[in-house]
């Protein structure tokens, strides 16, 4: 028992010193994408203009109640942007569009969120980083093209409680069907659902993409 307690504290101590590898200079990022162009970050709105974006962390309409992003930008690695474009093409004939709440998140923002929330279980631990920091995760929902209204889901975006779970069924059948429709189409195109957040999807093999800390301004400066 004593050893278990000691090893636990050693683990906590080591974790607090562990710094993951993060690509944090624009030069290093450019070298990386010259070597492997599939790792390029793509501005989703420019790549597929019909996809709607509502970057909540660039507004006060988020769980922090103030903007934490300097710009309302949705960037993702090239294969992720391509998959989202294919999904958009598939759902448009149904009168639906994707609406992105969040995509690439610079690593320093994850660190800031962790500090501001005193290590909330709903915020990624900077020791590991978030899949959003790899530009391989998206938070999104479905919207009716005709009137731009969001398709009803069992909870609001970033509503951190049981209603956000894929296992929550104590709600209208049509809301569950909407959640399932989003899941089915996303998983068909290489994304994996997060059990606890119906809006969050990780792209396949995200581990092969580095954590990044490149600002939106620096990304925009690349010709
Ligand atoms: Zn997310």
Boltz pocket constraint, residues with backbone or C-beta under 6 A from the ligand:
constraints:
  - pocket:
      binder: B
      contacts: [[A, 102], [A, 132], [A, 137], [A, 138], [A, 139], [A, 199], [A, 200], [A, 201]]
      max_distance: 6.0
